Amino acid sequence: MKRFILSAVLAFGVVAAGVAQTPWTTDRAHTGIKFSVRHMLISDIEGTFRDFDIVFKSDKDDYTDAVIEVTIKTDSLDTQNARRDNHLRSDDFFNAAKFPTITFKSTKMEKTGETTYKIYGDLTIRDVTKAVVFDAVNGGTLKTPQGLIAGWKATIVVNRFDYNLKWDRAIETGGLMVGKDVTITVNAEVRK
């Protein structure tokens, strides 16, 4: 009986070790999260989130076992216009006081080409969580004296109304002052 228990414990340890993934460290100097949205039907307004955390874990060379978690502080948004930023932080949009974070948790990483991927997961903005799919590109992985470095770009377009970013002022010629579709782009370098 003792041998059986010892064998079971060792087998569980081997399986757990095979499932545990190694975390990669985000290189903050070479990582950013941006967003853009149409303004008055004629131009795009861009912004960034200055405060975020990205957890990236993977052991496989093809990254299909990757687990990704992103947390963004909503009050860290910056469009280089204080008045607009304060409006975006208000209840018309993010309500940063009540909903201080945007989160993404991956559920699956699918390789679709030599360097292309689909990252499936749950995106939460304000009080709404929806299943989404990011289109991602692995820019490459380098071996350096300090370890491995991998570069990634992930993009998604979301309908802001789906997440209760509800401000909808119309312009005189028709259409919305602020478009409904928001493009979110994550450029990241991670190190292991």
C-alpha positions as CSV (number, residue, x, y, z in Angstrom):
1,M,0.0,0.0,0.0
2,K,2.8,2.4,0.8
3,R,4.4,1.7,-2.5
4,F,1.1,2.5,-4.3
5,I,0.7,5.8,-2.5
6,L,4.4,6.7,-3.1
7,S,3.9,5.8,-6.8
8,A,0.7,7.9,-7.0
9,V,2.4,10.9,-5.4
10,L,5.4,10.7,-7.8
11,A,3.1,10.3,-10.8
12,F,1.1,13.3,-9.7
13,G,4.3,15.3,-9.3
14,V,5.5,14.4,-12.8
15,V,2.1,15.3,-14.3
16,A,1.9,18.6,-12.3
17,A,5.4,19.5,-13.4
18,G,4.5,18.8,-17.0
19,V,1.4,21.0,-16.7
20,A,3.0,23.9,-14.8
21,Q,4.1,26.7,-17.1
22,T,7.0,28.9,-16.9
23,P,6.2,32.6,-16.5
24,W,7.8,35.1,-18.9
25,T,8.6,38.6,-17.6
26,T,7.1,41.6,-19.4
27,D,9.7,44.0,-20.7
28,R,7.9,47.3,-19.7
29,A,10.2,49.5,-21.7
30,H,9.2,47.7,-24.9
31,T,5.5,46.9,-24.2
32,G,2.4,49.1,-24.7
33,I,-1.3,48.9,-24.9
34,K,-3.0,51.3,-27.3
35,F,-6.6,52.0,-28.5
36,S,-8.1,54.0,-31.4
37,V,-11.6,55.0,-32.3
38,R,-13.2,57.0,-35.1
39,H,-13.9,60.7,-34.4
40,M,-16.7,62.5,-36.2
41,L,-16.5,59.9,-39.1
42,I,-13.3,61.6,-40.5
43,S,-10.3,60.8,-38.3
44,D,-9.0,58.4,-35.6
45,I,-8.2,59.4,-32.0
46,E,-5.6,57.3,-30.4
47,G,-4.7,56.7,-26.7
48,T,-2.6,54.5,-24.5
49,F,-3.0,52.9,-21.1
50,R,0.1,53.7,-19.0
51,D,-0.5,51.3,-16.1
52,F,-1.0,47.6,-16.8
53,D,0.2,44.1,-15.9
54,I,0.7,41.2,-18.4
55,V,1.2,37.7,-17.2
56,F,2.4,35.4,-20.0
57,K,3.1,31.7,-19.2
58,S,4.2,29.1,-21.8
59,D,6.7,26.2,-22.1
60,K,6.0,24.9,-25.6
61,D,8.1,26.2,-28.5
62,D,5.0,26.9,-30.5
63,Y,3.2,28.7,-27.6
64,T,0.0,26.7,-28.0
65,D,0.0,26.1,-24.2
66,A,0.2,29.8,-23.4
67,V,-1.9,31.3,-20.6
68,I,-2.2,35.1,-20.7
69,E,-3.8,37.5,-18.2
70,V,-3.9,41.2,-18.6
71,T,-5.0,43.8,-16.1
72,I,-5.3,47.5,-17.2
73,K,-5.9,50.4,-14.9
74,T,-8.7,52.4,-16.5
75,D,-7.6,55.7,-14.9
76,S,-4.2,55.4,-16.6
77,L,-5.6,56.2,-20.1
78,D,-3.9,59.0,-21.9
79,T,-5.0,60.6,-25.2
80,Q,-2.8,63.7,-24.7
81,N,-5.9,65.8,-23.9
82,A,-6.8,66.2,-20.2
83,R,-10.4,67.2,-20.9
84,R,-11.1,64.2,-23.2
85,D,-9.3,61.9,-20.7
86,N,-11.5,63.0,-17.9
87,H,-14.6,62.5,-20.0
88,L,-13.3,58.9,-20.9
89,R,-12.8,58.2,-17.2
90,S,-16.4,59.4,-16.4
91,D,-19.6,57.2,-16.3
92,D,-20.2,58.1,-20.0
93,F,-17.4,55.7,-20.8
94,F,-15.1,53.7,-18.4
95,N,-16.3,55.0,-15.0
96,A,-12.8,54.5,-13.7
97,A,-13.9,55.3,-10.1
98,K,-16.4,52.4,-10.0
99,F,-14.6,50.0,-12.5
100,P,-10.9,50.6,-11.9
101,T,-9.6,47.7,-14.2
102,I,-10.1,46.2,-17.6
103,T,-9.1,42.5,-17.6
104,F,-8.4,39.8,-20.1
105,K,-8.0,36.1,-19.3
106,S,-7.1,33.7,-22.1
107,T,-8.9,30.4,-22.5
108,K,-7.0,29.0,-25.5
109,M,-4.1,29.8,-27.8
110,E,-4.5,28.5,-31.4
111,K,-1.7,28.6,-34.0
112,T,-3.1,29.5,-37.3
113,G,0.0,30.0,-39.4
114,E,3.8,30.1,-39.2
115,T,3.7,33.2,-37.0
116,T,0.0,33.9,-36.5
117,Y,-2.3,32.9,-33.7
118,K,-5.8,33.3,-32.3
119,I,-5.9,34.1,-28.6
120,Y,-9.3,33.2,-27.2
121,G,-10.4,34.6,-23.8
122,D,-12.7,36.7,-21.7
123,L,-12.6,40.5,-21.8
124,T,-14.1,42.4,-19.0
125,I,-14.8,46.2,-19.3
126,R,-16.9,47.9,-16.7
127,D,-19.4,45.3,-15.5
128,V,-19.5,43.2,-18.8
129,T,-17.5,40.1,-19.6
130,K,-17.6,38.8,-23.2
131,A,-15.7,35.9,-25.0
132,V,-13.4,37.5,-27.6
133,V,-10.7,36.5,-30.0
134,F,-7.5,38.5,-30.5
135,D,-5.5,38.2,-33.7
136,A,-1.9,37.8,-32.8
137,V,1.5,37.7,-34.5
138,N,4.7,36.3,-33.0
139,G,7.4,38.7,-34.2
140,G,10.0,36.2,-33.3
141,T,11.9,34.6,-30.4
142,L,15.6,35.3,-29.8
143,K,18.1,33.5,-27.6
144,T,20.3,36.0,-25.8
145,P,22.9,35.7,-23.0
146,Q,20.1,36.9,-20.7
147,G,17.6,34.3,-21.9
148,L,14.8,34.1,-24.4
149,I,13.0,37.2,-25.7
150,A,9.7,36.9,-27.6
151,G,7.9,39.7,-29.4
152,W,4.1,39.8,-29.8
153,K,1.4,42.0,-31.4
154,A,-2.2,41.3,-30.6
155,T,-5.2,43.2,-32.0
156,I,-8.9,43.2,-31.6
157,V,-11.9,45.4,-32.6
158,V,-14.7,45.6,-30.0
159,N,-18.0,47.4,-30.1
160,R,-17.9,49.8,-27.1
161,F,-21.7,49.7,-26.7
162,D,-21.4,46.0,-25.8
163,Y,-19.4,47.0,-22.7
164,N,-21.7,49.9,-21.6
165,L,-19.4,52.6,-22.9
166,K,-22.6,54.3,-23.7
167,W,-22.0,58.0,-24.8
168,D,-23.6,58.4,-28.2
169,R,-23.8,62.1,-29.2
170,A,-24.7,62.4,-32.9
171,I,-23.1,65.0,-35.2
172,E,-25.2,67.2,-37.4
173,T,-24.5,65.3,-40.6
174,G,-25.5,62.0,-39.0
175,G,-23.4,59.3,-37.4
176,L,-21.7,59.4,-34.0
177,M,-19.1,61.9,-32.7
178,V,-17.3,58.9,-31.3
179,G,-17.4,55.7,-33.3
180,K,-18.7,52.4,-31.8
181,D,-15.8,50.3,-32.9
182,V,-12.6,50.5,-30.8
183,T,-9.3,48.9,-31.9
184,I,-7.2,47.6,-29.1
185,T,-3.5,46.8,-29.9
186,V,-1.0,45.2,-27.5
187,N,2.7,45.2,-28.4
188,A,4.7,43.2,-26.0
189,E,8.2,41.9,-25.4
190,V,8.4,39.1,-22.9
191,R,11.6,37.5,-21.5
192,K,12.4,34.1,-19.9
